[in-house]
Structures are given as structure tokens and as C-alpha cells.
Amino acid sequence: MGRDTEPGTVYEFVVKGGLDDRFAFHFEGMRLERRDGTTALIGRLVDQPQVAGVMAQIQELGLELISVRQLEKGDQAAGPASPRIG
């Protein structure tokens, strides 16, 4: 099954600071990309409760959320849909 036919939408959550890999288990199924003092969490989410779950996890960890956006099909590829986040 190709990426364009997978369920869900790819989201990018940008948080302040360069998160290291030990944070990855908090965001199962998402890719972490460190960029100039921020970290982007990128992954395919299947519904709004998953989006809310990622945002809740960011808040619970005390991270500063800078931005959230849906990525277009031409933007960066993401990992598989995650059955559980947060």
C-alpha cells in the first residue's frame, strides 16, 4: 500500500529545544527531526483524538509547542499510522 493510500493525515508538531532520542518512545510512530534549536515531530495520524493526544503528551512533558501543521502530500514522507500516541 503506497503512502498516498494510507489512512490519516501527516502532521508536524514543532517544539522548542533539541529533543534527544530518549523522547522517541513518548511519540510512538513519529519521526523526530532536530532543526536549529527546535524538534519537529512528524507522523501520520488517523483522527483528531490522536492529534489531541500528541498535544497532551507535549504538554505533559513540559515542552513548549511552537507550531502544528498538516503536511501536504508533496511535503516530507512520514512514518506509518500510529495506533496509539500519548
Residue pairs with C-beta under 8 A, 6 or more apart in sequence:
3 77
3 78
4 73
6 44
6 80
6 81
7 44
7 46
7 81
8 44
8 45
8 46
8 47
8 50
8 81
9 44
9 45
9 70
9 71
10 42
10 43
10 44
10 45
10 70
10 71
10 75
10 76
10 78
11 42
11 43
11 44
11 45
11 51
11 54
11 68
11 69
11 70
11 71
12 40
12 41
12 42
12 67
12 68
12 69
12 71
12 75
12 76
13 40
13 41
13 42
13 54
13 55
13 58
13 65
13 67
13 68
14 35
14 38
14 39
14 40
14 41
14 65
14 66
14 67
14 68
15 38
15 39
15 41
15 58
15 63
15 64
15 65
15 66
16 37
16 38
16 63
16 64
16 66
17 37
17 38
17 39
17 63
17 64
18 34
18 37
18 38
18 39
19 32
19 34
19 39
19 63
21 32
23 32
23 39
23 61
24 30
24 32
26 57
26 61
26 86
27 41
27 43
27 54
27 57
27 85
28 82
28 84
28 85
29 43
29 44
29 79
29 80
29 81
29 82
29 83
29 85
30 41
30 42
30 43
30 54
30 78
30 79
30 82
30 85
31 41
31 42
31 43
31 78
31 79
32 39
32 40
32 41
33 39
33 40
33 42
38 66
41 54
41 58
42 71
42 76
42 78
42 79
43 54
43 78
43 79
43 82
43 85
44 78
44 79
44 80
44 81
44 82
45 51
45 54
45 81
45 82
45 85
46 81
50 82
50 85
51 68
53 85
53 86
54 85
54 86
55 65
55 68
56 86
57 85
57 86
58 65
59 65
60 86
71 78
